[in-house]
Amino acid sequence: MAQAEGRLLPDNAPDAQRVRRLGLAIAAVAGDGGGGGYQAHMQNLQWEFAVIDNPTPNAFVVPGGKVGGCE
């Protein structure tokens, strides 16, 4: 994320809000066993979502519940 400094969309940007809303819904299912994807290490993570202002589509997840992507 340090490389994206200055290019992150603010938390109140519509794309950032949409990514957070959908990401939290997916994370909830992954952590509670719904859908068969239960992983104990995913419970109680403090998920963080960031959208980078970059036209090249890309996304990544790093340990600890950090999720980033380009719009």
N, C-alpha and C positions, 0 to 999 in steps of 0.2 A: 504494500500500500504506500510505502514511502516514495516509491517511484512515481506514483500517481498524484502526489501532493499538488494541490492547485487545480486538479482536473476531476476531483470527485464531485458528483452532484450533491447538492444539499439534501438533507433528510426530508425536507418538505417538497422536493421536486416530485411530480407525478410518477415518473419512471422509478425513482428510488422508493417511493411508497408502495408501488405495485410489486416490486421485487421483494421488499421486506414482507408484505402481506402473504405473497405466495410462498416465499421461502420459509416463513414461520409455520405455515400450514403443512408443508412437506416435512419439516423438521419434527413437528408434533407426531406425525404418523411414524416416522423413522424411529423415534424414541419410545413410542408406546406399544409397538408391536402390531399395530393395525396394518393390514396389507402384507403381513408376513416379512416385513423388512426390519424386524426388531434387532437393535444393536445396543447392548447395555452401555457401552461407552458413549453413546449419543444422548443418554438421559442427562438432564440438568445442565446442559451446555448453555452458555450465555452467547447465543447466536448473534453475529454481527454481519450486516449486509452493506455493501458499498457498490455504487454504480459509477464507473469511470466514463467521463465524456471522451469517447474515442469511437470513431466510425467502424473499426474492425471488430466484428462479433467475436467474443471470447468470454470465457467464464472459468473460475477456479475456486477451489475450496482448500483451505489449509487446516492443519490440526487446531482443535479448540473451537470450532464452529465459526471460523472466519470465511465469508463468502464474498467474492468480488466478481464483477463482470463489466463488460463494455456495452454501451447502448447501441 
